């Protein structure tokens, strides 16, 4: 499926070069649907379903004006579009069908000649269509007559009045093949049927429109008019006489009567002319709502505003605090906002919006814009218009980073540079930054720059024609004041020139002119003319292009600022990491979040597209995404929280061990260049559909979950950057081994009581194996043994020192488990009644061992001489009666460590008689030690014990000192060079289908042996790793099993059965080894016993290794032991190297 | 300097105000520029620009004041305003500890990103709300009876200011206490050599300016400290 879709995408790239540049449905590569929505200002729920070339005929005649020539009338050629709930006609020849190229879909972005993106035509909600008739016509024309619910709110009126109401009826001739026409009509029929239910909704919304009141017959006007803003209560700004408000109102009444009102309005050229001369006060709100498309938002969910307020009533938020601060300072000069009425409305609209769009919340300047809207429209209307502004008209202006504002400033600057090069040069020369002047213009839509009456005139046009108007007006301001601005040489002078210009907008533009007509032209009129005539070339298209061009630079700027700030604001923990590390962590953190979000988006889109292809309507409707790009820091941190999956991906970007062992892991090629361009690197579409993108699949190990929980300080199931930095600081920051050891311990100390139980010990060892399975990093002192090995094997060729380190590490881990159990403290003091002499012997031995070890931390010695010691003894107690049936189940638990030990025994025997004698001596003791595995004896290790056990082993020590911290490659990440091990070295894992525990269990099911398939030493290593994992899991499984049995039947007779079972197991396990198969770790029963008894020897050996004296010899011994586990059985000679060599031989033979 | 026409050399200084929202940045400026105080000031969109002259005995300083918006999200616009600023007023609210933290962030930002040698003054505003508004002869001066809303001690802020080499003042824009002093102190602290003349040459002289600054740093820097500002 993935292949198919990427193929499809590739094909599309070939067809349309614009596609694939950016795979998201963003402004960079808008989808057909979003272009369609933008052109007709429709909600995001609407998609272009059908379109057809058509000719619209609007009859001149209407009831009020009597019958005129029906033949004539207005005719428009254009396209008819059908979406889920809208029928739109536009003279703009844009097309949104799948096959349409991007340019034809976005044709409206060019010159619209004042008509706005949707040109002349109409945008009818299907619910406003009353009847569609197929007209019988002579010449095979396919014509439809559409009558609407125009004036729907007066439906209830008496029949007598009905005749005043002219039925709106238009004719549309479809100009296409009969088949296409039929298809379109079928779609229309279906749409009409599904939208029947919305008629009441429509009726309610329409009744709140002032036009309904305006067009009502005189005798019905007694009813209270719909809310047309605070202006009805507090007067509208400006002098109505000067504004010629009455005349405008009459013109509008006529237009609305002839061409339909609100939802059923038909746009003809007069409509746009009427808007250009300024809207009348009482209709202003409604026309804004209509032209901006916020009416359709309201239509979609008429009660959203009231519902939102009700739902959040009484709730607090940061945005509300911010809003409260500004309520008294929003257009304070307007009387409406000196009253509780006006303040209350403003508060409610801003608050409701901050709830529905929490990403934006509240931004200063919104208060001014909303205050202005509220003068002309109701609260609900203002609420939806604010949505339309934030989502479509001025996207990103009010976001938390205000990237839209900054971007448009850049766009504006480049337009000035292009259109007024002399002025631009002057600005550069005198070091005046244009945006300090122009930013407030855009941000407040000129409302607090110009006198209100003029700002509203700008808004009138802005809502029809879109954001380009802001640029055109801005350029015109500079052009008109060009001369004076050229004299200004600093910010101050620059600002004062413009300030005085704005204050004289109502004056004559040509006061000294002879021509009275020219004298009558105000500066504002001049401004409008210059803006729309001289800068007619500034189209939506050119703005879009410039936005795209500047977007990355602006976002990068914001991001570097945000990064700087964020890093500076990190808590004291961050001091433990250096600046580069912090910067890299920051990049990785947000990089992962961004990529994930983008992928998520694409996958959703892909699903939606598939659903659409399957004609599953429901799914299409569910696909209700905003076309606003999200996720980049610069766009406003829509996410600054990292969930567990993101965390895994985050770790996989910098730690080898965090990459999954899944076989088909693609390389993370992008990693190298991610440093430079996090966001730009994510343009490739092919890999994007995998849930992990181009990167490798991250592992999902219990250790990762622990780490996540540990870092998740607030238990929010998500990490903040602060969490990540603090977490990382604890691992990488201090660079001291004790810190790391403590940290690792805490990580496994679930309840924080300073104890880790049996389960925890096994988890720890699993974690150690997990972390080391791709080899250890950092500075590891190569022990002489490995040197010896490598020199010995020069001829063998295939062995590298690193491998032997890893092999040794396995030994270390197995020793770790054993020692943990050995030194663990029992939880139950009742076990105290133990046989003293055995205890003492063990004790003595242990002390001896401990003395042999070089322990860096004196605490670790505590085990020998404090309470721990007593605990230790008691722990041994149940085991001290090995011959009683009672401890038989223990044997089962003995096995796993035995397996480990087994391997070592092979080599250990090679060490000669003196070893074997010691072995004999310690046999009994080791059995006691292994009794620690008895689940009926809960036990735990404490931090000091853990430390001691870790420090008892050179490799573990090095692991905590260096490899673990350095395994986080914060800065450099995992270059492609660092990961080649992933696929090859871990094939054993993947063939087992691993997540450590799971696979191990699987392996335990029957044949415990994985054939290594003759892959040489590498295969051996894999086997060892697998074995190690298996060991840990087997221990656990058996423990659980035994626990269950113990719980079920504590009868003595049962125990014999157990014994039998175990013998069978023994045989079964022993078989492979007997057959000499590679990887035959499990030797026969007898051998196993001896192995078990060699526990102690190994420990001593390892201890000796830790001490410098015997390091070489012991190290060599342990080295060969581990290799022996690969399957050679007891063949190892005195020369460990030779032993290893033989193993290789066996492997190849096998 | 170049401006030989005037008896006293006049030079303009670009000053930017930064700080958390509603700490009283605009009020400080309004007090300084118009000697006025408004309870409900329109929030600053982007930044407001005002000018005020400050007469020192040897020269006249014309402050070009950029009063920035305090809301958090406007922070990303700030670089636009502190660009080339020679002085900065970082304001916090004495009654709001978080505002001092924010102020510290601004100081760090300025020290790293603004023009080198920028004179920064740390100003704790709203002294009228505390009990020790000694200088404020207005309503806030009531010693023990009113509740002390002060949450940031003078010592804490002062020691921080000394550490970072900032000028430090506690003011009340409402009563006017210490407001002009802040601006006078800044005017005095600006090295004479870093001043551009009123109708300063543009970018070309910027390099020269820093050059001069470097050369003259050891000269008599501000022999005339503690001189009033006639405004």
Interface residues (C-beta under 8 A of the other chain):
Chain A: X322 X325 X326 X328 X329 X330 X332 X363 X364 X365 X367 X368 X399 X400 X401 X402 X403 X405 X406 X428 X429 X430 X431 X433 X435 X436 X439 X440 X443 X444 X448 X489 X490 X491 X492 X495 X557 X558 X561 X562 X564 X565 X568 X569
Chain B: X12 X14 X21 X22 X39 X40 X41 X42 X43 X44 X45 X46 X47 X49 X51 X64 X66 X69 X71 X72 X73 X74 X75 X76 X77 X79 X80 X81 X83 X84 X105 X108 X109 X112 X113 X199 X200 X202 X203 X206
